[in-house]
Structures are given as C-alpha cells and as structure tokens.
Amino acid sequence: MSELAVTKKVKISEDRAVEVRELTVGEIRQWLADLESEATAEADIVGEFLRADLSLRDLARLTDLTIDDMDDLTQSQIGKVSEAAKKLNPDFFGMRDRLNKAGQRMASAGASGS
C-alpha cells in the first residue's frame, strides 16, 4: 500500500471499524490482471453477486477486511463500507462500470451474431 493513499475508518458497529483505502493506479492495474487470471477460478456466487456495485473480493482489496471477515457482517454493514470505498475510489468504480457495460455489449453482440 502506498504511503500517500487516502484512508478512512468506517464504524460499522459499537466495537468494529473498517479501514477503507484509495487504490493506487498500480493496484488498479493489478486488479485488472487478477480479473483475467481469476476468471477460470471457482465462482463464489454470493461473493460476486451480493452487491451490484462490486464483488466481495473487490471490497477486500479496498479495505482491511478479508472474505472470511465479511461472513460475519450484515448486508447493511457491507453497504456502509462499500459506500465509503466508492467515495474514495470514484475513478476505479467508473472504470469498473464501463468494463461491465463493455462486456455486456460484447456478449449481446456475440449472441446476436450467432
């Protein structure tokens, strides 16, 4: 993690705070490379689709939470952390959204070309 990265503590319960951080450009490049290598890994349906805005794997990359930590959190607690992550990483989330839309267009074009 970069010493210059912005971080924010998000209180999710009386006794728990989560550190959310801004990704560096290099970490975003690594995220994209990891997406390609993880595409063939066994899918975690809940982890990938619980939230429309990001996967739990992405959330772990943006915070000090592990996937196992998230199993003990409520949906609203995950939502609070996700919102803070979006505020600190608007370009990452914009790029993620554009990539998802491009993938959907490619899938649609492929389906109509069959």
Secondary structure, DSSP 8 states (H G I E B T S, - for coil): --TT--EEEEEEETTEEEEEE---HHHHHHHHHHHHHHTTS---HHHHHSSSS--HHHHHHHBS--HHHHTTS-HHHHHHHHHHHHHH-HHHHHHHHHHHHHHHHHHHHHHHT-
